Amino acid sequence: MMKILYVVGGLLLLLFLIDAVKKAKTRRARESGLLPPPGQGSDSDVERLAAQGEKIQAIKLYREIHGVDLKEAKEAVEHLTGKLKLPGS
């Protein structure tokens, strides 16, 4: 029983650390000017990030702006970079 608790505790700690690293990366990107302040992003910022090769940051920002799921944001950013045509376009 104790082994299970240690494993679960270790997994929870690992998830916490991964989340903290992701938040730190986003914070540094905002501080460096790569990402706009929270709530102030625009589609032109998404296009700029995609053009700079910052696809992951572009997808995160698109999700923040439009409140969509990961798949939809990825498809939209790929459309912006010309790699994927959206249905109906």
C-alpha positions, 0 to 999 in steps of 0.5 A, a space after each residue: 500500500 505504501 508503494 502505491 502512495 509513493 508512486 501516486 505522490 511521485 506522479 503528482 509531484 512530477 505533474 506539478 513540476 511540469 506545470 511549473 516549467 510550462 508556466 515559467 516558459 510562458 512568463 519568460 516569453 511574455 517578459 521578453 516581448 515574444 508574447 503580448 500581456 495576457 488578454 491583449 493578444 491579437 490575430 496579428 500576434 499569432 501570425 507574427 509568432 507563426 512567421 517567426 517559427 514559434 508555432 507552439 507559442 502561436 497555438 497557445 496564443 490562438 487558444 487564449 484569444 479564441 477559447 478553442 481546443 488544441 486541435 482547432 488552434 493547431 489547424 488555424 495556425 497551420 492554415 496561417 502558415 500555409 500548411 493546411 487548408 481549412 474546410 471551405 477555403 
